[in-house]
Amino acid sequence: MTLAIHDSALAKPGPQQSAALRDYDAVRRAIAFISEHWRRQPAIEDMADAASLTPDELHHLFRRWAGLTPKAFMQALTLDHAKGLLKGSASVLDAALDSGLSGPGRLHDLFVTHEAMSPGEWKTGGAGTTLRYGFHPCPFGIALVMATPRGLAGLAFADPGEEASALADMKSRWPRAAYVEDVAGTAALAQRIFDKNLWRPDQPLRVVLIGTDFEVRVWESLLKIPMGRAVCYSDIATRLESPKASRAVGAAVGKNPISFVVPCHRALGKSGALTGYHWGLTRKQAMIGWEAGQVGMG
């Protein structure tokens, strides 16, 4: 049975959820300011003013949110840092992919194991597939989590008020699937994804990739990029034996239906440019900075 989104899916969040959303809203405004002004290395007072916080409040918020000070976060967003993420990217990707993709091994930091729907299943537009979904607060705003009985199939992001648009975007990818709101059923998945204490090799997160053969191969390549590293679109194209297909790789990256878990935010332009991101460049910058806090700035 297909259910349209209704009021409960967009209901006002509770106190804990509201606090998480307020935190990310302040972080988002600070990131937008830092992204625009990082070349002049602004003082924390200026960052805090952009986020409508005191310097102490911003300092503690960033430490709690990403494990980084605002200054370290700013460093994580600079072009030099992005270039550093790309150092040896081709060899990193080759070594990772050469290790193979079979079995429930550690494909990347979230301990993800995956399977792909058959080309026939993809061509039907999801007909016969039931996708359960729910909206949940997360470090990057509101997460739309979508799952099949086989595993996580979709992960999208929105700011408050954009939930219906995010859901419509995801539904357009599989127009013939059935959609059932299931906030309670998807809550555990959301917790698994964003709580690093639950990233366990003995309990891998299973994801289901729904796309063309080429798209799935690109997404599998993304799964092999270690946290705190990045690759160029051209490196992925070369590894897929399509060295002139950088643009097609970029298009496939942009269609990734499981953002963050399949880390399309770790794909950068040749020069280290962050380039675009389907759910907003500020959110991509937030993910890169947040991950820098998880692995240490080094």
N, C-alpha and C positions, 0 to 999 in steps of 0.2 A: 504494500500500500504506500502511496506517495503522499506525504503530508507537507502542506505549505508551511512556511515559517509563520509563527503566531506570537502573540504577546509574550508568552513565557520565555521564548528564546531571546527576546530583547528586553527582558525585565530589568529593572534597576538592580545593580549589584548590591550585595550585602556590605557591611562595614569593612570586612577584611578585603574583599574584592575592590571596594572603592579606594582603600588606601593604596593597594597595588597599582591601580590605574592612575591615581594622583602622583605616585612616585614616578611612573613611566612618563606621564605628561611633563613633569618637571625635568626629567632626564632628557626627553625629546627636545624640549625647548633649549636646554643647555647644549645638547649635541648640535642642534641647528646653528646656534651661535658660534660654537667652536669650529664647526665645519666651514663657516663663512670667514672666520677671522684667525684661523690657526697660524697663518703665515707671520702674524705679528705677535704670536704667543701671548694672548691676552691674560691679564691677571685674574685670579679666582674671583675677585670682587665684581669684575665685568661679567664673568660667566654666571655668577649667582644672581646678578641683577636681571639677566636675560631669563632666568628660571623663576624669578620672583621669590627668591630665597635669600637667606643670609649666607655669607661665605661658610660659616660653620655648618649650617644645615646642608648646603650643597656638598661639602666635604664628607659629612657622615652619610648622606644619601648615596653618593657614588661608592663609598667604601662598602656600604651594605649591599648595594645593587650589583656591583661588578667586581668588588675586591680590589679596586684601583682608586687612587686619588684622582681628582679632576685633572691635575697636571699630567699624570701618567696616562689617563684616558686620552687627553689631547695628543700626547705623543703617539698613541696607538692609531690615531687618525691621520697623522701626517703622511705626506707622500713618501718620505724616506722610509717610514715604517712599512708602508705598503710594498715598496720595492724590496725591502728586506724579507717580507713574507714570500716574495717570488724567487728569492735566491735559490738557484738550482731546481726550479720548479719542475722542469722536464724530467730530471733524474729522479726526483722525489716521486713523481707520478708513475714513472716506469717501474721503480722498485716496488711501489705499493701494489700496482696492478699485476706485476709478475708473481706476487704471492698468491694469486688466485682469488676467486670470489665464491667458492663453494663452501657449504657448511655454515655452522652458526658461530664462526670465529669473529674476532674483533675487526669489523670492517672499518670502523672509525670510533671516535671517542664516545659515542652514545651506545656502543656495543650493539650495532644494528645488523640484523640478518634480513635478507630480502628474497622475494620472489616476484616474477613479472606475470601479469595476466597474458594469456595467449593473444597473438595478433587478431585472431577471430573475435575474442571477447572485446578487444579495444575497438574494432571496427563497428561493433553493434552499438557503440555509444553508451556502453554500460548496461544494456538491456539484460534483465535477469539478475542484476546486482543490486543489493540493498546497502545503502550507505547511511550509517547512523552518525549524527553530528551533534556537537555541542560547542558553545562559546565559553571560554575560560580565561581568567586573567593570567598574564604571564610576564616575564621580564621585558617583553617588547610590545606591550599593549594588550589587546584582546586576541587570543588565539582561537581560530576555528579548527577544531579537531574532527576529522572524518575517518570512519573505520568500517571495514568489512569483517566478517567472521575470520578472515585470513590474516588481518592485521591492519595497521595504520595505512590509510590510502590517501589522505589529504591533510595538509596543515597550511592554513592561511592566516593572515594577520589583518587587524583593523584597529582603528581608533574608535572611541565611543561615538555612536551614531552612524558608523559605517558598516555595521554587522550585516545588514540586508544586502548591501552591495557586494561584500566579500562572499556571502553565501551564493548569490546569483552568479558571480564569477566562477566559483567552483562548480556549480551545477551545470554551467555551460560546457564544461569539459566532458561531462558524461550525461548528456541530455536525456537519455532513456533509462537511467538508473532510477530506483526508488529511493526517496530520502525520508528518513525518520528522525525527528529530534530526540536525542537521548543524552541529556546533559549528565545525568548520573553515570551512565555507561561509559562515557568518554572521559570522565574526570580522572580516572586512574591513568589513562594514557597521557593526559596532559601533565600529570604529576611526574610520570616516568620520564617525559621528554625534558622537562625544565629543572628537575631536581638532580643535580650531579651526584648526589649520594645514592641515587637509584640506578646509575649507569653501571650495571654489573655484567661481567662476561658470562656468568652462569645463568642469567636470565635476559638473553638478548631481546631487544625490541624488534618485533617482526613488522616489516613494511611491505606493502604490495604496490608495485610500480605499474601504472596504467598508462601506456603510451605506445607510440610506434617503436619498431625495433631500434631505429637509430636513436630516438629519444631515450629509450631505456638504457642503451649502451652509454650515452652521455651521462645519465644520472648515476649509473654504476661507477663511472669514473669519478664523479663528484664524491661518492661515498668513500673513496679511497684517499681523499685529501686530509691529512692530519689536522687536528685543531691547532690553530696558531700558524698555519702555513697557507699558501694560496698557489694557484696555477693560472696560467694564461689560457684563454680560449684556444690559441694556436697549439699549445702543448697537448690539450685534449684531442684536438683534431688530428695531430700527428700520431698520437698513440692509437687512435682509431683507424689509422692508415688512410686518412682523408685529409692530408696536410693543407689542402686549399679550402677546406670546409669550415674555417673559423666562424664565418657568419652563420652557417647552419648550426654549429655548436652553440653559438650565442643565442640563437632562437630557441634551441632545445633547453638550454639553461633557463631561459625566461619562462618556459612552459612547465618547469618543475612543479609538480603538484604538492610536494611534501617539503616545503621550505624549512630551512634550518636543520631538520634531521638529515635530509639530502642537501648538503651544505652548498647551495648555489651562491651564497654570499662569499664563498672562498674563491670564486672565479673572478679574476681581475683582468683589466686591459693590459696590453703588452708593457706599457710604461709604468704600471702600478696604479693606474687610474681605477677608481672604484666602479666606474660606469654605472649603468642603471640597475634597478631592482624592482621587480613587479610590485612589491608591497611598500615601496618608497625608499629612496636612497638614505634618508636619515635612519630608517630601521636597519638597513644593511650596515651602516656605520656603527650603530648601536651593537649589533651582533658581533662585529669584528672587535670592538672595544671590550665587550663583555667577555668574549673568549680570551682576549689578552689577559684579563684578570684571572681566568681559570688556570691558564698555563704559566702565568708569571711573565713579567715583561722581559726578563733575561738581559 
